[in-house]
Amino acid sequence: SYKENLDQYIRLQQAEMPMVFYDRIPYGMNVSQVIVDDYIKAFFLVEHLIREGYRHIVHLQGPDDVYNSVERARGYKDALVKFNIPFDKDRMLLFGTSVCYTSQNVYSVTSDDFLDMLIEKGVSFDAIFAFTDTLAIGAMNRLRDLGKKIPEEIAIASFSGTVLSTIVYPQLTTVEPPLQQMGKVVAELIIEKIKEPLSPNRSIVLDAEIKLRASSKKEKDSKGK
């Protein structure tokens, strides 16, 4: 589990092992890290969904002890606040490594099963913002099984920017981190840590690009309606 991993990371850090994290950072741990601004990009992505006309947005959140998961969830909530959309706890599902939590129950699920849970509970939704592309694609597959049109009936957006986002239909709206640049900066930081194990930890934030694609963009008619 992530919590067990965190204990191991802390043990290794106390043994002065050079460590640098990127992308998925253990929440609350003081380490050198290379990240993107998960909060801002998640905020803008949810804002995009709202401006496209979607108001009942489900968030499939990642583990709550991972920094970028927490930040993406925060961006989601604050975007709702900006547009005066009430936060509904039933529209936010927390995925751990093997289980999914709703406000009242714990389920052992895959990313597509959550749709059935929401439908059974009578929770309405017209858009999904997922923690990763794989969660989003699992939801897209289940929506097709249910005969739902994407994005006309339900929009999908996610965060990861993997090649998977371009080979599904419709192509997936996502946030694309600069992976090559991240790798270069991580390599520089780990070399720095190897040379000077007690050097101060540094946090470097890189820019990520929002890729708006067909999974979240409603077609406008000739009058722009």
Salt bridges, closest charged atoms under 4 A:
ASP23 OD1 - ARG72 NH2 3.92
ASP38 OD1 - ARG72 NE 2.78
GLU47 OE2 - ARG51 NH2 3.43
GLU47 OE2 - LYS82 NZ 2.41
GLU52 OE1 - LYS220 NZ 3.41
ASP65 OD2 - LYS3 NZ 3.58
GLU71 OE1 - ARG74 NH2 2.83
ASP88 OD2 - ARG91 NH1 3.63
ASP90 OD1 - LYS121 NZ 3.21
ASP116 OD1 - ARG142 NH2 2.84
ASP145 OD2 - ARG142 NH1 3.76
GLU188 OE2 - LYS184 NZ 2.71
GLU192 OE1 - ARG202 NH2 2.92
ASP207 OD1 - LYS41 NZ 3.14
GLU209 OE2 - LYS211 NZ 3.43
